[in-house]
Amino acid sequence: MMKLAVIYDSKTGNTKQAADWIIEGMRKVADCEAKAFSIQSVDEEFVKESKGIVIGSPSYAAAMTPALHAWLLESGRALGFGGKLGGAFATEQFTHGGGDIVVQDILVNELVSGMLCYSGGGACGLPVIHLGPVGVNNNIEKHNGMELYRDYFIIYGQRFAEKTTELFG
Ligand SMILES: Cc1cc2nc3c(=O)[nH]c(=O)nc-3n(C[C@H](O)[C@H](O)[C@H](O)COP(=O)(O)O)c2cc1C
């Protein structure tokens, strides 16, 4: 059984929702056991055994949250991320609220940990997801809403699980 972990920070539930959709996509792939954890309650044994780890954050001034950054520095290091497949996702409240930069911020952290980073990019056809999926909520922009991005998170999770299985299965 291929274990996959999604680890996120979330105060008002949007990033948790995105994590749950990624898990839904991962579970479409045979023999994958996928679980999501808030940084407040990470199952460290499960993460250590996971070959693929996807990390997500709200955009806080176009960066990952300070809490996620602290967790990555303090706890993430001890969980043996090196050599695993890494992915990243974000949520934001403005279409131009820095989500892609948050994803990049997380990917850079993963690279420094020695992870192999993957998004699918242009290699999986439509929808193309360049760096990682970003959801925009409807706090401010009433035409927006997380539900509009649901399918992107699901397909991203599926692609990530397929690649992890291909590489480590
Ligand atoms: C301190 C703070 C800073 C934020 N900065 C941004 C920002 O720069 N751009 C943006 O689009 N949204 C910003 N937001 C909104 C959140 O990114 C957005 O509502 C996100 O979906 C919240 O995720 P959560 O529901 O998982 O906590 C900020 C929110 C807080 C509390």
The ligand as an SDF file (V2000), in Angstrom:
LIG
                    3D

 31 33  0  0  0  0  0  0  0  0999 V2000
   -2.9840   37.5180    8.1550 C   0  0  0  0  0  0  0  0  0  0  0  0
   -3.6770   37.1900    6.8470 C   0  0  0  0  0  0  0  0  0  0  0  0
   -3.0630   37.5650    5.6610 C   0  0  0  0  0  0  0  0  0  0  0  0
   -3.6840   37.2940    4.4480 C   0  0  0  0  0  0  0  0  0  0  0  0
   -3.0710   37.6760    3.2950 N   0  0  0  0  0  0  0  0  0  0  0  0
   -3.6680   37.4100    2.1020 C   0  0  0  0  0  0  0  0  0  0  0  0
   -3.0480   37.7790    0.8760 C   0  0  0  0  0  0  0  0  0  0  0  0
   -1.9450   38.3160    0.8450 O   0  0  0  0  0  0  0  0  0  0  0  0
   -3.6990   37.5030   -0.2790 N   0  0  0  0  0  0  0  0  0  0  0  0
   -4.9280   36.8920   -0.3020 C   0  0  0  0  0  0  0  0  0  0  0  0
   -5.4720   36.6730   -1.3840 O   0  0  0  0  0  0  0  0  0  0  0  0
   -5.5250   36.4970    0.8550 N   0  0  0  0  0  0  0  0  0  0  0  0
   -4.9270   36.7480    2.0410 C   0  0  0  0  0  0  0  0  0  0  0  0
   -5.5220   36.3230    3.1990 N   0  0  0  0  0  0  0  0  0  0  0  0
   -6.7610   35.5290    3.1150 C   0  0  0  0  0  0  0  0  0  0  0  0
   -6.4970   34.0120    3.1920 C   0  0  0  0  0  0  0  0  0  0  0  0
   -5.3670   33.6550    2.4420 O   0  0  0  0  0  0  0  0  0  0  0  0
   -7.6790   33.2200    2.6310 C   0  0  0  0  0  0  0  0  0  0  0  0
   -8.8890   33.6270    3.2170 O   0  0  0  0  0  0  0  0  0  0  0  0
   -7.4510   31.7340    2.8290 C   0  0  0  0  0  0  0  0  0  0  0  0
   -8.3150   30.9840    2.0010 O   0  0  0  0  0  0  0  0  0  0  0  0
   -7.6670   31.3240    4.2880 C   0  0  0  0  0  0  0  0  0  0  0  0
   -7.3840   29.9580    4.4190 O   0  0  0  0  0  0  0  0  0  0  0  0
   -8.0190   29.0900    5.5860 P   0  0  0  0  0  0  0  0  0  0  0  0
   -9.5400   29.2220    5.4590 O   0  0  0  0  0  0  0  0  0  0  0  0
   -7.5630   27.7000    5.3120 O   0  0  0  0  0  0  0  0  0  0  0  0
   -7.5210   29.6380    6.8780 O   0  0  0  0  0  0  0  0  0  0  0  0
   -4.9300   36.6100    4.4230 C   0  0  0  0  0  0  0  0  0  0  0  0
   -5.5250   36.2190    5.6340 C   0  0  0  0  0  0  0  0  0  0  0  0
   -4.9060   36.5130    6.8410 C   0  0  0  0  0  0  0  0  0  0  0  0
   -5.5810   36.0700    8.1280 C   0  0  0  0  0  0  0  0  0  0  0  0
  1  2  1  0
  2  3  1  0
  2 30  2  0
  3  4  2  0
  4  5  1  0
  4 28  1  0
  5  6  2  0
  6  7  1  0
  6 13  1  0
  7  8  2  0
  7  9  1  0
  9 10  1  0
 10 11  2  0
 10 12  1  0
 12 13  2  0
 13 14  1  0
 14 15  1  0
 14 28  1  0
 15 16  1  0
 16 17  1  0
 16 18  1  0
 18 19  1  0
 18 20  1  0
 20 21  1  0
 20 22  1  0
 22 23  1  0
 23 24  1  0
 24 25  2  0
 24 26  1  0
 24 27  1  0
 28 29  2  0
 29 30  1  0
 30 31  1  0
M  END
$$$$
